[in-house]
């Protein structure tokens, strides 16, 4: 049976416990063995069937005891408190990976997450500027995080590092940043100047909506 028709175009940011420049994106093991942090996105334009998801934010904190492909992950989803019951159901459907093509973002997470902590519904502060490589995520009682430009340790000048993944499963291009994040909910972490990425994304049940060439035409580069 065909699944629900959905599509999300969003601003995306991630934080993890690795050093600057996530080794997972180049098929290497996590810097310190484990992988923990958070991902967050705010929907610019989205729908599930005829239901609008515009403007809603989603955060998920996570922990993996090894590289994520080994599985045994723990995740706590946090949904924008402004979402009504129908929107909550739609967002959980998307996050579940159900009816989605194998190898796509949420389908992959559905296979590597072993434990899901109680979902939370809360006010989510989501600030994001791709060109400046800055972001701020805050969920009272659960997590707070911010991104800032990577700086040259000698000159203190801003250093730009662009991750390009033409065949990526989360994004095609992302601006790397220095991430500072503290998890104080069910999943706890304290990250100081670790990896962060900011990206424009567009997903549907088949994964990234655009090819890399289409992505460049739509979003360009800041």
Beta strands, then each sheet from edge to edge (+ up, - down):
strand 1: 6-16
strand 2: 35-48
strand 3: 51-52
strand 4: 57-64
strand 5: 73-80
strand 6: 113-116
strand 7: 120-122
strand 8: 125-129
strand 9: 134-139
strand 10: 143-148
strand 11: 150-151
strand 12: 158-159
strand 13: 162-164
strand 14: 173-184
strand 15: 188-204
strand 16: 207-208
sheet 1: 3+ 2- 1+ 15- 14+ 10- 9+ 8-
sheet 2: 3+ 2- 1+ 15- 16+
sheet 3: 3+ 2- 1+ 15- 14+ 13-
sheet 4: 3+ 2- 4+ 5- 6-
sheet 5: 3+ 2- 4+ 5- 7-
sheet 6: 11+ 12-
end
